[in-house]
């Protein structure tokens, strides 16, 4: 396995494990945005792409996902 693939899997795993941070949609949007921005920047840095653009895209996707998902309280 290449270093790029290993880093990608590591960042994806961390992002997924932290994807449930926050109780309200607003909290989840903020945490999802931060996690997405960090993951996007990390992946772009490893892959050699534009870090700022990837961070902005990852942050937008993470914030949207966090805002649209709700914790399952039983």
mmCIF file of the N, C-alpha and C atoms, coordinates in Angstrom:
data_MODEL
# 
_entry.id   MODEL 
# 
loop_
_atom_site.group_PDB 
_atom_site.id 
_atom_site.type_symbol 
_atom_site.label_atom_id 
_atom_site.label_alt_id 
_atom_site.label_comp_id 
_atom_site.label_asym_id 
_atom_site.label_entity_id 
_atom_site.label_seq_id 
_atom_site.pdbx_PDB_ins_code 
_atom_site.Cartn_x 
_atom_site.Cartn_y 
_atom_site.Cartn_z 
_atom_site.occupancy 
_atom_site.B_iso_or_equiv 
_atom_site.pdbx_formal_charge 
_atom_site.auth_seq_id 
_atom_site.auth_comp_id 
_atom_site.auth_asym_id 
_atom_site.auth_atom_id 
_atom_site.pdbx_PDB_model_num 
ATOM 1   N N  . UNK A 1 1  ? 0.854   -1.174 0.000  1.00 0.00 ? 1  UNK A N  1 
ATOM 2   C CA . UNK A 1 1  ? 0.000   0.000  0.000  1.00 0.00 ? 1  UNK A CA 1 
ATOM 3   C C  . UNK A 1 1  ? 0.900   1.239  0.000  1.00 0.00 ? 1  UNK A C  1 
ATOM 4   N N  . UNK A 1 2  ? 0.568   2.199  -0.834 1.00 0.00 ? 2  UNK A N  1 
ATOM 5   C CA . UNK A 1 2  ? 1.370   3.405  -0.933 1.00 0.00 ? 2  UNK A CA 1 
ATOM 6   C C  . UNK A 1 2  ? 1.137   4.320  0.267  1.00 0.00 ? 2  UNK A C  1 
ATOM 7   N N  . UNK A 1 3  ? 2.058   5.238  0.462  1.00 0.00 ? 3  UNK A N  1 
ATOM 8   C CA . UNK A 1 3  ? 1.916   6.199  1.563  1.00 0.00 ? 3  UNK A CA 1 
ATOM 9   C C  . UNK A 1 3  ? 0.697   7.083  1.369  1.00 0.00 ? 3  UNK A C  1 
ATOM 10  N N  . UNK A 1 4  ? 0.409   7.439  0.126  1.00 0.00 ? 4  UNK A N  1 
ATOM 11  C CA . UNK A 1 4  ? -0.770  8.274  -0.139 1.00 0.00 ? 4  UNK A CA 1 
ATOM 12  C C  . UNK A 1 4  ? -2.050  7.559  0.251  1.00 0.00 ? 4  UNK A C  1 
ATOM 13  N N  . UNK A 1 5  ? -2.152  6.302  -0.118 1.00 0.00 ? 5  UNK A N  1 
ATOM 14  C CA . UNK A 1 5  ? -3.358  5.537  0.193  1.00 0.00 ? 5  UNK A CA 1 
ATOM 15  C C  . UNK A 1 5  ? -3.494  5.337  1.696  1.00 0.00 ? 5  UNK A C  1 
ATOM 16  N N  . UNK A 1 6  ? -2.403  5.048  2.366  1.00 0.00 ? 6  UNK A N  1 
ATOM 17  C CA . UNK A 1 6  ? -2.450  4.862  3.810  1.00 0.00 ? 6  UNK A CA 1 
ATOM 18  C C  . UNK A 1 6  ? -2.889  6.144  4.511  1.00 0.00 ? 6  UNK A C  1 
ATOM 19  N N  . UNK A 1 7  ? -2.371  7.282  4.067  1.00 0.00 ? 7  UNK A N  1 
ATOM 20  C CA . UNK A 1 7  ? -2.757  8.559  4.664  1.00 0.00 ? 7  UNK A CA 1 
ATOM 21  C C  . UNK A 1 7  ? -4.220  8.865  4.388  1.00 0.00 ? 7  UNK A C  1 
ATOM 22  N N  . UNK A 1 8  ? -4.657  8.601  3.171  1.00 0.00 ? 8  UNK A N  1 
ATOM 23  C CA . UNK A 1 8  ? -6.054  8.819  2.815  1.00 0.00 ? 8  UNK A CA 1 
ATOM 24  C C  . UNK A 1 8  ? -6.981  7.983  3.689  1.00 0.00 ? 8  UNK A C  1 
ATOM 25  N N  . UNK A 1 9  ? -6.658  6.727  3.884  1.00 0.00 ? 9  UNK A N  1 
ATOM 26  C CA . UNK A 1 9  ? -7.480  5.859  4.728  1.00 0.00 ? 9  UNK A CA 1 
ATOM 27  C C  . UNK A 1 9  ? -7.464  6.311  6.182  1.00 0.00 ? 9  UNK A C  1 
ATOM 28  N N  . UNK A 1 10 ? -6.331  6.765  6.656  1.00 0.00 ? 10 UNK A N  1 
ATOM 29  C CA . UNK A 1 10 ? -6.225  7.252  8.031  1.00 0.00 ? 10 UNK A CA 1 
ATOM 30  C C  . UNK A 1 10 ? -7.090  8.493  8.237  1.00 0.00 ? 10 UNK A C  1 
ATOM 31  N N  . UNK A 1 11 ? -6.984  9.446  7.325  1.00 0.00 ? 11 UNK A N  1 
ATOM 32  C CA . UNK A 1 11 ? -7.767  10.674 7.445  1.00 0.00 ? 11 UNK A CA 1 
ATOM 33  C C  . UNK A 1 11 ? -9.257  10.370 7.329  1.00 0.00 ? 11 UNK A C  1 
ATOM 34  N N  . UNK A 1 12 ? -9.623  9.488  6.416  1.00 0.00 ? 12 UNK A N  1 
ATOM 35  C CA . UNK A 1 12 ? -11.037 9.118  6.268  1.00 0.00 ? 12 UNK A CA 1 
ATOM 36  C C  . UNK A 1 12 ? -11.556 8.435  7.534  1.00 0.00 ? 12 UNK A C  1 
ATOM 37  N N  . UNK A 1 13 ? -10.772 7.579  8.117  1.00 0.00 ? 13 UNK A N  1 
ATOM 38  C CA . UNK A 1 13 ? -11.178 6.897  9.346  1.00 0.00 ? 13 UNK A CA 1 
ATOM 39  C C  . UNK A 1 13 ? -11.360 7.855  10.510 1.00 0.00 ? 13 UNK A C  1 
ATOM 40  N N  . UNK A 1 14 ? -10.450 8.801  10.639 1.00 0.00 ? 14 UNK A N  1 
ATOM 41  C CA . UNK A 1 14 ? -10.573 9.796  11.699 1.00 0.00 ? 14 UNK A CA 1 
ATOM 42  C C  . UNK A 1 14 ? -11.808 10.654 11.469 1.00 0.00 ? 14 UNK A C  1 
ATOM 43  N N  . UNK A 1 15 ? -12.020 11.058 10.235 1.00 0.00 ? 15 UNK A N  1 
ATOM 44  C CA . UNK A 1 15 ? -13.191 11.872 9.911  1.00 0.00 ? 15 UNK A CA 1 
ATOM 45  C C  . UNK A 1 15 ? -14.488 11.155 10.220 1.00 0.00 ? 15 UNK A C  1 
ATOM 46  N N  . UNK A 1 16 ? -14.565 9.890  9.864  1.00 0.00 ? 16 UNK A N  1 
ATOM 47  C CA . UNK A 1 16 ? -15.782 9.126  10.133 1.00 0.00 ? 16 UNK A CA 1 
ATOM 48  C C  . UNK A 1 16 ? -16.001 8.920  11.621 1.00 0.00 ? 16 UNK A C  1 
ATOM 49  N N  . UNK A 1 17 ? -14.933 8.714  12.358 1.00 0.00 ? 17 UNK A N  1 
ATOM 50  C CA . UNK A 1 17 ? -15.101 8.487  13.792 1.00 0.00 ? 17 UNK A CA 1 
ATOM 51  C C  . UNK A 1 17 ? -15.527 9.749  14.519 1.00 0.00 ? 17 UNK A C  1 
ATOM 52  N N  . UNK A 1 18 ? -15.188 10.907 13.984 1.00 0.00 ? 18 UNK A N  1 
ATOM 53  C CA . UNK A 1 18 ? -15.568 12.165 14.619 1.00 0.00 ? 18 UNK A CA 1 
ATOM 54  C C  . UNK A 1 18 ? -16.813 12.781 14.005 1.00 0.00 ? 18 UNK A C  1 
ATOM 55  N N  . UNK A 1 19 ? -17.411 12.114 13.043 1.00 0.00 ? 19 UNK A N  1 
ATOM 56  C CA . UNK A 1 19 ? -18.541 12.693 12.311 1.00 0.00 ? 19 UNK A CA 1 
ATOM 57  C C  . UNK A 1 19 ? -19.786 12.878 13.170 1.00 0.00 ? 19 UNK A C  1 
ATOM 58  N N  . UNK A 1 20 ? -19.845 12.257 14.316 1.00 0.00 ? 20 UNK A N  1 
ATOM 59  C CA . UNK A 1 20 ? -21.033 12.358 15.160 1.00 0.00 ? 20 UNK A CA 1 
ATOM 60  C C  . UNK A 1 20 ? -20.861 13.369 16.284 1.00 0.00 ? 20 UNK A C  1 
ATOM 61  N N  . UNK A 1 21 ? -19.906 14.260 16.167 1.00 0.00 ? 21 UNK A N  1 
ATOM 62  C CA . UNK A 1 21 ? -19.678 15.268 17.204 1.00 0.00 ? 21 UNK A CA 1 
ATOM 63  C C  . UNK A 1 21 ? -20.771 16.324 17.175 1.00 0.00 ? 21 UNK A C  1 
ATOM 64  N N  . UNK A 1 22 ? -21.360 16.593 18.313 1.00 0.00 ? 22 UNK A N  1 
ATOM 65  C CA . UNK A 1 22 ? -22.374 17.637 18.429 1.00 0.00 ? 22 UNK A CA 1 
ATOM 66  C C  . UNK A 1 22 ? -23.762 17.054 18.575 1.00 0.00 ? 22 UNK A C  1 
ATOM 67  N N  . UNK A 1 23 ? -24.610 17.794 19.281 1.00 0.00 ? 23 UNK A N  1 
ATOM 68  C CA . UNK A 1 23 ? -25.978 17.333 19.500 1.00 0.00 ? 23 UNK A CA 1 
ATOM 69  C C  . UNK A 1 23 ? -26.981 18.075 18.631 1.00 0.00 ? 23 UNK A C  1 
ATOM 70  N N  . UNK A 1 24 ? -26.763 19.342 18.388 1.00 0.00 ? 24 UNK A N  1 
ATOM 71  C CA . UNK A 1 24 ? -27.702 20.110 17.563 1.00 0.00 ? 24 UNK A CA 1 
ATOM 72  C C  . UNK A 1 24 ? -27.179 20.176 16.128 1.00 0.00 ? 24 UNK A C  1 
ATOM 73  N N  . UNK A 1 25 ? -28.057 20.488 15.176 1.00 0.00 ? 25 UNK A N  1 
ATOM 74  C CA . UNK A 1 25 ? -27.589 20.622 13.798 1.00 0.00 ? 25 UNK A CA 1 
ATOM 75  C C  . UNK A 1 25 ? -26.495 21.683 13.641 1.00 0.00 ? 25 UNK A C  1 
ATOM 76  N N  . UNK A 1 26 ? -26.576 22.766 14.406 1.00 0.00 ? 26 UNK A N  1 
ATOM 77  C CA . UNK A 1 26 ? -25.545 23.804 14.341 1.00 0.00 ? 26 UNK A CA 1 
ATOM 78  C C  . UNK A 1 26 ? -24.195 23.313 14.820 1.00 0.00 ? 26 UNK A C  1 
ATOM 79  N N  . UNK A 1 27 ? -24.197 22.600 15.948 1.00 0.00 ? 27 UNK A N  1 
ATOM 80  C CA . UNK A 1 27 ? -22.953 22.040 16.472 1.00 0.00 ? 27 UNK A CA 1 
ATOM 81  C C  . UNK A 1 27 ? -22.370 21.027 15.503 1.00 0.00 ? 27 UNK A C  1 
ATOM 82  N N  . UNK A 1 28 ? -23.231 20.210 14.924 1.00 0.00 ? 28 UNK A N  1 
ATOM 83  C CA . UNK A 1 28 ? -22.770 19.197 13.986 1.00 0.00 ? 28 UNK A CA 1 
ATOM 84  C C  . UNK A 1 28 ? -22.244 19.841 12.707 1.00 0.00 ? 28 UNK A C  1 
ATOM 85  N N  . UNK A 1 29 ? -22.830 20.962 12.288 1.00 0.00 ? 29 UNK A N  1 
ATOM 86  C CA . UNK A 1 29 ? -22.345 21.666 11.101 1.00 0.00 ? 29 UNK A CA 1 
ATOM 87  C C  . UNK A 1 29 ? -20.945 22.224 11.342 1.00 0.00 ? 29 UNK A C  1 
ATOM 88  N N  . UNK A 1 30 ? -20.743 22.810 12.518 1.00 0.00 ? 30 UNK A N  1 
ATOM 89  C CA . UNK A 1 30 ? -19.430 23.380 12.839 1.00 0.00 ? 30 UNK A CA 1 
ATOM 90  C C  . UNK A 1 30 ? -18.382 22.285 12.940 1.00 0.00 ? 30 UNK A C  1 
ATOM 91  N N  . UNK A 1 31 ? -18.668 21.221 13.688 1.00 0.00 ? 31 UNK A N  1 
ATOM 92  C CA . UNK A 1 31 ? -17.672 20.156 13.834 1.00 0.00 ? 31 UNK A CA 1 
ATOM 93  C C  . UNK A 1 31 ? -17.442 19.449 12.499 1.00 0.00 ? 31 UNK A C  1 
ATOM 94  N N  . UNK A 1 32 ? -18.497 19.234 11.735 1.00 0.00 ? 32 UNK A N  1 
ATOM 95  C CA . UNK A 1 32 ? -18.340 18.610 10.424 1.00 0.00 ? 32 UNK A CA 1 
ATOM 96  C C  . UNK A 1 32 ? -17.526 19.471 9.479  1.00 0.00 ? 32 UNK A C  1 
ATOM 97  N N  . UNK A 1 33 ? -17.742 20.784 9.532  1.00 0.00 ? 33 UNK A N  1 
ATOM 98  C CA . UNK A 1 33 ? -16.971 21.695 8.698  1.00 0.00 ? 33 UNK A CA 1 
ATOM 99  C C  . UNK A 1 33 ? -15.496 21.698 9.046  1.00 0.00 ? 33 UNK A C  1 
ATOM 100 N N  . UNK A 1 34 ? -15.201 21.700 10.336 1.00 0.00 ? 34 UNK A N  1 
ATOM 101 C CA . UNK A 1 34 ? -13.796 21.673 10.761 1.00 0.00 ? 34 UNK A CA 1 
ATOM 102 C C  . UNK A 1 34 ? -13.120 20.357 10.391 1.00 0.00 ? 34 UNK A C  1 
ATOM 103 N N  . UNK A 1 35 ? -13.811 19.270 10.617 1.00 0.00 ? 35 UNK A N  1 
ATOM 104 C CA . UNK A 1 35 ? -13.251 17.960 10.272 1.00 0.00 ? 35 UNK A CA 1 
ATOM 105 C C  . UNK A 1 35 ? -13.062 17.853 8.758  1.00 0.00 ? 35 UNK A C  1 
ATOM 106 N N  . UNK A 1 36 ? -14.062 18.304 8.000  1.00 0.00 ? 36 UNK A N  1 
ATOM 107 C CA . UNK A 1 36 ? -13.962 18.249 6.545  1.00 0.00 ? 36 UNK A CA 1 
ATOM 108 C C  . UNK A 1 36 ? -12.837 19.107 5.997  1.00 0.00 ? 36 UNK A C  1 
ATOM 109 N N  . UNK A 1 37 ? -12.665 20.293 6.561  1.00 0.00 ? 37 UNK A N  1 
ATOM 110 C CA . UNK A 1 37 ? -11.593 21.175 6.115  1.00 0.00 ? 37 UNK A CA 1 
ATOM 111 C C  . UNK A 1 37 ? -10.227 20.556 6.403  1.00 0.00 ? 37 UNK A C  1 
ATOM 112 N N  . UNK A 1 38 ? -10.079 19.991 7.592  1.00 0.00 ? 38 UNK A N  1 
ATOM 113 C CA . UNK A 1 38 ? -8.815  19.339 7.933  1.00 0.00 ? 38 UNK A CA 1 
ATOM 114 C C  . UNK A 1 38 ? -8.533  18.136 7.057  1.00 0.00 ? 38 UNK A C  1 
ATOM 115 N N  . UNK A 1 39 ? -9.560  17.337 6.822  1.00 0.00 ? 39 UNK A N  1 
ATOM 116 C CA . UNK A 1 39 ? -9.385  16.158 5.973  1.00 0.00 ? 39 UNK A CA 1 
ATOM 117 C C  . UNK A 1 39 ? -9.068  16.557 4.536  1.00 0.00 ? 39 UNK A C  1 
ATOM 118 N N  . UNK A 1 40 ? -9.774  17.559 4.018  1.00 0.00 ? 40 UNK A N  1 
ATOM 119 C CA . UNK A 1 40 ? -9.512  18.015 2.656  1.00 0.00 ? 40 UNK A CA 1 
ATOM 120 C C  . UNK A 1 40 ? -8.105  18.553 2.493  1.00 0.00 ? 40 UNK A C  1 
ATOM 121 N N  . UNK A 1 41 ? -7.667  19.350 3.446  1.00 0.00 ? 41 UNK A N  1 
ATOM 122 C CA . UNK A 1 41 ? -6.316  19.901 3.387  1.00 0.00 ? 41 UNK A CA 1 
ATOM 123 C C  . UNK A 1 41 ? -5.258  18.808 3.498  1.00 0.00 ? 41 UNK A C  1 
ATOM 124 N N  . UNK A 1 42 ? -5.495  17.853 4.391  1.00 0.00 ? 42 UNK A N  1 
ATOM 125 C CA . UNK A 1 42 ? -4.535  16.758 4.554  1.00 0.00 ? 42 UNK A CA 1 
ATOM 126 C C  . UNK A 1 42 ? -4.421  15.894 3.312  1.00 0.00 ? 42 UNK A C  1 
ATOM 127 N N  . UNK A 1 43 ? -5.543  15.582 2.727  1.00 0.00 ? 43 UNK A N  1 
ATOM 128 C CA . UNK A 1 43 ? -5.530  14.751 1.522  1.00 0.00 ? 43 UNK A CA 1 
ATOM 129 C C  . UNK A 1 43 ? -4.859  15.498 0.376  1.00 0.00 ? 43 UNK A C  1 
ATOM 130 N N  . UNK A 1 44 ? -5.168  16.795 0.229  1.00 0.00 ? 44 UNK A N  1 
ATOM 131 C CA . UNK A 1 44 ? -4.551  17.569 -0.848 1.00 0.00 ? 44 UNK A CA 1 
ATOM 132 C C  . UNK A 1 44 ? -3.048  17.699 -0.649 1.00 0.00 ? 44 UNK A C  1 
ATOM 133 N N  . UNK A 1 45 ? -2.622  17.848 0.603  1.00 0.00 ? 45 UNK A N  1 
ATOM 134 C CA . UNK A 1 45 ? -1.190  17.958 0.869  1.00 0.00 ? 45 UNK A CA 1 
ATOM 135 C C  . UNK A 1 45 ? -0.463  16.675 0.483  1.00 0.00 ? 45 UNK A C  1 
ATOM 136 N N  . UNK A 1 46 ? -1.062  15.546 0.775  1.00 0.00 ? 46 UNK A N  1 
ATOM 137 C CA . UNK A 1 46 ? -0.446  14.264 0.442  1.00 0.00 ? 46 UNK A CA 1 
ATOM 138 C C  . UNK A 1 46 ? -0.502  14.003 -1.058 1.00 0.00 ? 46 UNK A C  1 
ATOM 139 N N  . UNK A 1 47 ? -1.633  14.351 -1.666 1.00 0.00 ? 47 UNK A N  1 
ATOM 140 C CA . UNK A 1 47 ? -1.827  14.073 -3.090 1.00 0.00 ? 47 UNK A CA 1 
ATOM 141 C C  . UNK A 1 47 ? -1.157  15.113 -3.980 1.00 0.00 ? 47 UNK A C  1 
ATOM 142 N N  . UNK A 1 48 ? -0.771  16.239 -3.423 1.00 0.00 ? 48 UNK A N  1 
ATOM 143 C CA . UNK A 1 48 ? -0.104  17.257 -4.208 1.00 0.00 ? 48 UNK A CA 1 
ATOM 144 C C  . UNK A 1 48 ? -1.050  18.227 -4.892 1.00 0.00 ? 48 UNK A C  1 
ATOM 145 N N  . UNK A 1 49 ? -2.259  18.350 -4.392 1.00 0.00 ? 49 UNK A N  1 
ATOM 146 C CA . UNK A 1 49 ? -3.243  19.260 -4.981 1.00 0.00 ? 49 UNK A CA 1 
ATOM 147 C C  . UNK A 1 49 ? -3.268  20.595 -4.265 1.00 0.00 ? 49 UNK A C  1 
ATOM 148 N N  . UNK A 1 50 ? -4.185  21.470 -4.662 1.00 0.00 ? 50 UNK A N  1 
ATOM 149 C CA . UNK A 1 50 ? -4.316  22.777 -4.009 1.00 0.00 ? 50 UNK A CA 1 
ATOM 150 C C  . UNK A 1 50 ? -4.935  22.635 -2.614 1.00 0.00 ? 50 UNK A C  1 
ATOM 151 N N  . UNK A 1 51 ? -4.168  22.911 -1.594 1.00 0.00 ? 51 UNK A N  1 
ATOM 152 C CA . UNK A 1 51 ? -4.582  22.681 -0.209 1.00 0.00 ? 51 UNK A CA 1 
ATOM 153 C C  . UNK A 1 51 ? -5.744  23.576 0.187  1.00 0.00 ? 51 UNK A C  1 
ATOM 154 N N  . UNK A 1 52 ? -5.692  24.854 -0.171 1.00 0.00 ? 52 UNK A N  1 
ATOM 155 C CA . UNK A 1 52 ? -6.752  25.778 0.234  1.00 0.00 ? 52 UNK A CA 1 
ATOM 156 C C  . UNK A 1 52 ? -8.092  25.402 -0.407 1.00 0.00 ? 52 UNK A C  1 
ATOM 157 N N  . UNK A 1 53 ? -8.069  25.104 -1.679 1.00 0.00 ? 53 UNK A N  1 
ATOM 158 C CA . UNK A 1 53 ? -9.301  24.717 -2.366 1.00 0.00 ? 53 UNK A CA 1 
ATOM 159 C C  . UNK A 1 53 ? -9.893  23.451 -1.786 1.00 0.00 ? 53 UNK A C  1 
ATOM 160 N N  . UNK A 1 54 ? -9.041  22.479 -1.500 1.00 0.00 ? 54 UNK A N  1 
ATOM 161 C CA . UNK A 1 54 ? -9.517  21.219 -0.928 1.00 0.00 ? 54 UNK A CA 1 
ATOM 162 C C  . UNK A 1 54 ? -10.059 21.429 0.479  1.00 0.00 ? 54 UNK A C  1 
ATOM 163 N N  . UNK A 1 55 ? -9.430  22.319 1.243  1.00 0.00 ? 55 UNK A N  1 
ATOM 164 C CA . UNK A 1 55 ? -9.920  22.615 2.588  1.00 0.00 ? 55 UNK A CA 1 
ATOM 165 C C  . UNK A 1 55 ? -11.288 23.280 2.523  1.00 0.00 ? 55 UNK A C  1 
ATOM 166 N N  . UNK A 1 56 ? -11.466 24.209 1.587  1.00 0.00 ? 56 UNK A N  1 
ATOM 167 C CA . UNK A 1 56 ? -12.762 24.874 1.446  1.00 0.00 ? 56 UNK A CA 1 
ATOM 168 C C  . UNK A 1 56 ? -13.841 23.889 1.013  1.00 0.00 ? 56 UNK A C  1 
ATOM 169 N N  . UNK A 1 57 ? -13.527 23.047 0.055  1.00 0.00 ? 57 UNK A N  1 
ATOM 170 C CA . UNK A 1 57 ? -14.496 22.053 -0.411 1.00 0.00 ? 57 UNK A CA 1 
ATOM 171 C C  . UNK A 1 57 ? -14.825 21.051 0.690  1.00 0.00 ? 57 UNK A C  1 
ATOM 172 N N  . UNK A 1 58 ? -13.804 20.544 1.370  1.00 0.00 ? 58 UNK A N  1 
ATOM 173 C CA . UNK A 1 58 ? -14.028 19.595 2.462  1.00 0.00 ? 58 UNK A CA 1 
ATOM 174 C C  . UNK A 1 58 ? -14.828 20.208 3.593  1.00 0.00 ? 58 UNK A C  1 
ATOM 175 N N  . UNK A 1 59 ? -14.553 21.482 3.903  1.00 0.00 ? 59 UNK A N  1 
ATOM 176 C CA . UNK A 1 59 ? -15.297 22.161 4.945  1.00 0.00 ? 59 UNK A CA 1 
ATOM 177 C C  . UNK A 1 59 ? -16.763 22.340 4.579  1.00 0.00 ? 59 UNK A C  1 
ATOM 178 N N  . UNK A 1 60 ? -17.014 22.679 3.328  1.00 0.00 ? 60 UNK A N  1 
ATOM 179 C CA . UNK A 1 60 ? -18.400 22.854 2.880  1.00 0.00 ? 60 UNK A CA 1 
ATOM 180 C C  . UNK A 1 60 ? -19.167 21.538 2.918  1.00 0.00 ? 60 UNK A C  1 
ATOM 181 N N  . UNK A 1 61 ? -18.534 20.480 2.443  1.00 0.00 ? 61 UNK A N  1 
ATOM 182 C CA . UNK A 1 61 ? -19.194 19.169 2.454  1.00 0.00 ? 61 UNK A CA 1 
ATOM 183 C C  . UNK A 1 61 ? -19.415 18.700 3.891  1.00 0.00 ? 61 UNK A C  1 
ATOM 184 N N  . UNK A 1 62 ? -18.419 18.877 4.735  1.00 0.00 ? 62 UNK A N  1 
ATOM 185 C CA . UNK A 1 62 ? -18.548 18.469 6.134  1.00 0.00 ? 62 UNK A CA 1 
ATOM 186 C C  . UNK A 1 62 ? -19.614 19.245 6.877  1.00 0.00 ? 62 UNK A C  1 
ATOM 187 N N  . UNK A 1 63 ? -19.675 20.553 6.644  1.00 0.00 ? 63 UNK A N  1 
ATOM 188 C CA . UNK A 1 63 ? -20.692 21.375 7.309  1.00 0.00 ? 63 UNK A CA 1 
ATOM 189 C C  . UNK A 1 63 ? -22.085 20.999 6.838  1.00 0.00 ? 63 UNK A C  1 
ATOM 190 N N  . UNK A 1 64 ? -22.235 20.790 5.549  1.00 0.00 ? 64 UNK A N  1 
ATOM 191 C CA . UNK A 1 64 ? -23.541 20.391 5.018  1.00 0.00 ? 64 UNK A CA 1 
ATOM 192 C C  . UNK A 1 64 ? -23.987 19.049 5.552  1.00 0.00 ? 64 UNK A C  1 
ATOM 193 N N  . UNK A 1 65 ? -23.069 18.109 5.578  1.00 0.00 ? 65 UNK A N  1 
ATOM 194 C CA . UNK A 1 65 ? -23.392 16.781 6.091  1.00 0.00 ? 65 UNK A CA 1 
ATOM 195 C C  . UNK A 1 65 ? -23.741 16.837 7.571  1.00 0.00 ? 65 UNK A C  1 
ATOM 196 N N  . UNK A 1 66 ? -22.966 17.597 8.330  1.00 0.00 ? 66 UNK A N  1 
ATOM 197 C CA . UNK A 1 66 ? -23.244 17.720 9.757  1.00 0.00 ? 66 UNK A CA 1 
ATOM 198 C C  . UNK A 1 66 ? -24.582 18.372 10.039 1.00 0.00 ? 66 UNK A C  1 
ATOM 199 N N  . UNK A 1 67 ? -24.923 19.375 9.254  1.00 0.00 ? 67 UNK A N  1 
ATOM 200 C CA . UNK A 1 67 ? -26.190 20.073 9.472  1.00 0.00 ? 67 UNK A CA 1 
ATOM 201 C C  . UNK A 1 67 ? -27.388 19.217 9.080  1.00 0.00 ? 67 UNK A C  1 
ATOM 202 N N  . UNK A 1 68 ? -27.215 18.359 8.088  1.00 0.00 ? 68 UNK A N  1 
ATOM 203 C CA . UNK A 1 68 ? -28.337 17.555 7.597  1.00 0.00 ? 68 UNK A CA 1 
ATOM 204 C C  . UNK A 1 68 ? -28.527 16.240 8.338  1.00 0.00 ? 68 UNK A C  1 
ATOM 205 N N  . UNK A 1 69 ? -27.554 15.856 9.140  1.00 0.00 ? 69 UNK A N  1 
ATOM 206 C CA . UNK A 1 69 ? -27.684 14.614 9.883  1.00 0.00 ? 69 UNK A CA 1 
ATOM 207 C C  . UNK A 1 69 ? -28.105 14.916 11.309 1.00 0.00 ? 69 UNK A C  1 
ATOM 208 N N  . UNK A 1 70 ? -28.800 14.002 11.901 1.00 0.00 ? 70 UNK A N  1 
ATOM 209 C CA . UNK A 1 70 ? -29.248 14.182 13.277 1.00 0.00 ? 70 UNK A CA 1 
ATOM 210 C C  . UNK A 1 70 ? -28.843 12.954 14.084 1.00 0.00 ? 70 UNK A C  1 
ATOM 211 N N  . UNK A 1 71 ? -28.419 13.171 15.316 1.00 0.00 ? 71 UNK A N  1 
ATOM 212 C CA . UNK A 1 71 ? -28.082 12.023 16.142 1.00 0.00 ? 71 UNK A CA 1 
ATOM 213 C C  . UNK A 1 71 ? -29.329 11.186 16.434 1.00 0.00 ? 71 UNK A C  1 
ATOM 214 N N  . UNK A 1 72 ? -29.131 9.908  16.571 1.00 0.00 ? 72 UNK A N  1 
ATOM 215 C CA . UNK A 1 72 ? -30.243 8.990  16.821 1.00 0.00 ? 72 UNK A CA 1 
ATOM 216 C C  . UNK A 1 72 ? -30.376 8.799  18.333 1.00 0.00 ? 72 UNK A C  1 
ATOM 217 N N  . UNK A 1 73 ? -31.276 9.560  18.933 1.00 0.00 ? 73 UNK A N  1 
ATOM 218 C CA . UNK A 1 73 ? -31.498 9.454  20.388 1.00 0.00 ? 73 UNK A CA 1 
ATOM 219 C C  . UNK A 1 73 ? -32.657 8.482  20.632 1.00 0.00 ? 73 UNK A C  1 
ATOM 220 N N  . UNK A 1 74 ? -32.417 7.561  21.519 1.00 0.00 ? 74 UNK A N  1 
ATOM 221 C CA . UNK A 1 74 ? -33.469 6.596  21.883 1.00 0.00 ? 74 UNK A CA 1 
ATOM 222 C C  . UNK A 1 74 ? -33.677 6.601  23.357 1.00 0.00 ? 74 UNK A C  1 
# 
